[in-house]
Amino acid sequence: MTAETITSPQNNLIKQIAALKQKKQRDDQGLFVVEGVRLCEDFAASDWQGEVCLFTAEAADSPRGGKLLRSLSTKGYRLVQVTEGVYDKVTDTQKPQGILIVAAKRHFNFPDLLPADLPPLIAVLDGIQDPGNAGVLIRTADAAGCSGVIMTSGCADLFAGKTVRATMGSLFHLPVLTGLSHNEILTVLAAAAIPLAATALESAVVYHTAALTGPLAIAFGNEGQGVNPGFLEAAGCRLVIPIYGQAESLNVATAAAVILFEAARQRLANL
């Protein structure tokens, strides 16, 4: 395994990677950062593209870190060992593990969300602005067997470090479509004959009484404002989760887990 060594935080590569903390730079460069041993392992096992891996001596000396670096070396990655001080310049985590991959963004089209052999189940993130919630919801959609995720243009940045980490690798397992307006989403769903359901508090049925077995997209709304009125108007079904205790509401990612796993249960029972 051959690696370069960089000891100066003023190095141009280090400056370029540090700049990826900013959304504008991620958009301009078409790159983002995958950080941590587990995430880098998941990324390396996927068909996403990366070219550069930064690591510290401590990460290289660990069993998993060393194995990962050897694997990346065989795939033609540029391996760069840096000092702890240099790594601190590029990381945005409080307790970094000392290894990251500079990855190319990947963009999907709506047909990528449609499986060939099963009815599609699509989670629609409507204005989910918290990157942690957005990432966890993508992870939940992956776990529940969704065929894809759509994020409206008002959502948190999919490629922000906190969002990527919150997906726990599911970003690399599941197609995620971003940047669509509400009208664009309604148009593509209608063209594919995929009904829309939405979470709501009024004029809604209890989620487990609804039929969730066919082609379906389910919209989960903004933490403060809920689902967009246009989505609610277009939804053929509105879903509510009963609250039995004194809590006012559920976190949106938790609500999504309840409903998506009910959809998964119904689909498995319907096979």
C-alpha positions in Angstrom: 0.0 0.0 0.0 1.5 3.3 -1.1 0.4 6.6 0.5 1.4 10.2 0.3 2.0 12.3 3.4 0.7 15.8 4.1 1.7 17.7 7.2 0.6 21.3 6.3 -2.9 22.5 6.7 -2.2 25.0 4.0 -1.8 22.2 1.4 -4.2 22.8 -1.6 -5.8 19.4 -1.2 -6.5 20.0 2.5 -8.0 23.4 1.7 -10.2 21.8 -1.0 -11.5 19.1 1.4 -12.0 21.5 4.3 -14.1 23.7 2.0 -16.6 20.8 1.5 -18.1 21.7 4.9 -19.9 24.4 3.0 -22.9 23.5 0.8 -21.9 25.9 -1.9 -18.5 24.2 -2.3 -20.2 20.7 -2.3 -22.5 21.9 -5.1 -19.7 23.6 -7.0 -17.3 20.7 -6.8 -19.8 17.9 -7.0 -18.1 16.3 -4.0 -18.9 15.5 -0.4 -17.2 13.8 2.5 -17.8 10.3 3.9 -16.3 10.1 7.4 -15.7 7.3 9.9 -14.7 3.7 9.5 -18.2 2.2 9.2 -19.4 4.7 6.7 -16.3 4.4 4.6 -16.6 0.6 4.6 -20.2 0.9 3.4 -19.2 3.4 0.7 -16.3 1.3 -0.5 -18.7 -1.7 -0.8 -21.2 0.3 -2.9 -21.1 1.4 -6.5 -20.6 5.0 -5.6 -17.4 6.7 -6.8 -14.6 8.1 -4.7 -11.0 9.0 -5.4 -9.2 10.3 -2.3 -8.9 8.9 1.2 -7.4 10.9 4.0 -6.3 9.1 7.2 -4.2 9.4 10.3 -1.5 7.0 11.5 -3.8 5.9 14.3 -6.6 5.0 11.9 -4.1 3.1 9.7 -2.8 1.1 12.6 -6.3 -0.1 13.6 -7.4 -3.5 12.2 -10.5 -2.3 10.4 -8.8 0.9 9.3 -5.8 -0.9 7.9 -8.0 -3.4 6.1 -10.1 -0.6 4.6 -7.1 1.2 3.4 -5.7 -1.9 1.7 -9.0 -2.4 0.0 -9.1 1.2 -1.3 -5.5 0.9 -2.5 -6.5 -2.0 -4.8 -9.3 0.1 -6.2 -7.0 2.9 -7.2 -7.8 5.4 -4.5 -5.3 8.2 -3.8 -4.3 7.5 -0.2 -3.0 10.5 1.9 -1.8 10.2 5.4 -2.1 13.4 7.5 -1.2 14.5 10.9 -3.8 14.9 13.6 -3.7 18.6 13.3 -4.3 18.5 9.6 -7.1 16.1 10.0 -8.7 18.4 12.5 -8.9 21.0 9.8 -11.0 18.9 7.5 -13.3 17.1 9.9 -16.6 18.4 11.2 -17.1 15.7 13.9 -16.3 16.1 17.6 -14.7 12.8 18.0 -13.2 11.9 14.6 -12.0 8.4 13.8 -9.3 9.7 11.6 -10.4 8.4 8.2 -12.5 9.9 5.4 -13.3 9.5 1.7 -13.8 12.4 -0.7 -16.8 11.1 -2.7 -18.5 12.2 -5.9 -22.2 13.1 -5.5 -24.6 10.8 -7.2 -27.9 11.9 -8.7 -30.9 9.7 -9.4 -33.9 10.0 -11.7 -37.5 9.0 -10.8 -37.4 5.6 -12.7 -34.5 4.6 -10.4 -37.0 4.5 -7.5 -39.3 2.0 -9.3 -38.4 -1.7 -8.7 -39.1 -4.1 -11.6 -40.7 -6.9 -9.6 -42.5 -5.2 -6.6 -45.0 -2.4 -6.0 -42.9 0.8 -5.2 -43.0 2.2 -1.7 -41.5 5.7 -1.6 -40.9 7.9 1.4 -41.3 11.5 0.6 -39.5 13.9 2.9 -41.4 17.2 2.8 -39.4 20.1 4.1 -37.5 18.0 6.7 -35.0 20.7 7.7 -33.1 18.9 10.5 -30.2 16.9 8.9 -30.3 14.4 11.7 -34.0 13.7 11.1 -33.5 13.6 7.3 -30.7 11.1 7.7 -32.5 8.9 10.1 -35.6 8.9 8.0 -33.5 7.7 5.0 -32.0 5.0 7.2 -35.5 4.0 8.3 -36.8 3.9 4.7 -34.0 1.6 3.8 -34.7 -0.7 6.8 -38.4 -0.9 6.0 -37.7 -2.0 2.4 -38.7 1.2 0.6 -37.7 1.4 -3.0 -36.6 4.9 -2.8 -36.8 8.3 -1.1 -37.8 11.7 -2.5 -36.7 14.9 -0.7 -38.4 18.2 -1.6 -36.4 21.3 -2.3 -36.9 22.6 1.2 -35.2 19.7 2.9 -31.8 19.6 4.6 -28.8 19.1 2.3 -28.5 15.3 1.6 -24.7 15.6 1.4 -24.1 17.6 4.5 -21.9 15.7 6.9 -24.5 15.3 9.6 -27.1 14.0 7.2 -24.7 11.5 5.6 -23.6 10.2 9.0 -27.2 9.9 10.2 -28.1 7.7 7.3 -25.6 5.1 8.7 -24.7 4.0 5.2 -28.3 3.7 3.9 -27.5 6.6 1.5 -25.4 4.2 -0.4 -28.1 1.4 -0.5 -31.1 3.4 -1.5 -31.8 5.8 -4.4 -32.6 9.3 -3.1 -34.1 11.9 -5.4 -33.6 15.5 -4.4 -34.5 19.0 -5.3 -38.0 18.5 -6.7 -40.8 20.9 -6.1 -44.1 19.8 -4.8 -45.8 20.1 -8.2 -43.0 18.1 -9.9 -43.3 15.3 -7.4 -47.1 15.2 -7.8 -46.6 15.1 -11.6 -44.1 12.2 -11.6 -46.2 10.2 -9.1 -49.4 10.7 -11.2 -47.6 9.7 -14.4 -46.4 6.5 -12.8 -49.9 5.8 -11.3 -48.5 5.9 -7.7 -51.0 7.2 -5.1 -49.9 9.6 -2.5 -50.6 9.2 1.2 -49.7 11.9 3.8 -49.4 12.2 7.5 -52.0 14.6 9.0 -53.9 15.3 12.2 -57.2 16.2 10.6 -59.5 14.1 8.3 -57.1 11.2 8.8 -57.4 7.4 9.4 -55.4 5.5 11.9 -52.4 4.4 10.0 -52.8 0.6 10.5 -56.4 0.6 9.3 -55.3 2.0 5.9 -54.4 -0.3 2.9 -50.6 0.2 2.3 -49.9 -2.8 0.1 -50.0 -1.4 -3.4 -47.8 1.2 -5.2 -47.6 4.1 -2.7 -45.7 7.2 -1.8 -46.0 8.5 1.8 -45.2 12.1 2.6 -43.8 13.0 6.0 -43.9 16.7 6.9 -41.8 19.5 8.2 -41.2 19.3 12.0 -43.1 22.5 12.7 -45.6 22.9 9.8 -46.4 19.4 8.8 -47.1 18.2 5.2 -47.5 20.8 2.5 -51.1 21.8 1.8 -50.8 20.8 -1.9 -49.7 17.3 -0.8 -52.6 17.1 1.6 -55.1 18.1 -1.0 -53.6 15.6 -3.5 -53.3 12.7 -1.0 -55.8 9.9 -1.5 -55.3 8.9 2.1 -54.3 10.8 5.3 -52.6 8.9 8.1 -52.5 9.6 11.8 -50.7 7.8 14.6 -52.7 7.8 17.8 -51.0 9.3 20.9 -51.9 7.3 24.0 -49.8 9.2 26.6 -49.3 12.9 27.3 -46.7 13.6 24.6 -47.9 16.2 22.2 -46.4 14.4 19.1 -43.8 12.0 17.7 -40.5 13.0 16.2 -40.9 12.8 12.4 -38.3 10.1 12.0 -40.1 8.0 14.7 -43.5 8.6 13.0 -42.0 7.5 9.7 -40.7 4.3 11.3 -44.1 3.4 12.7 -45.9 3.9 9.4 -43.3 2.5 7.0 -42.9 -0.7 9.0 -46.7 -1.1 9.1 -46.5 -0.8 5.3 -43.8 -3.4 5.3 -45.8 -5.7 7.5 -48.9 -5.5 5.3 -46.8 -6.1 2.1 -45.2 -9.2 3.6 -48.5 -10.6 4.7 -49.9 -9.9 1.3 -47.2 -12.0 -0.6 
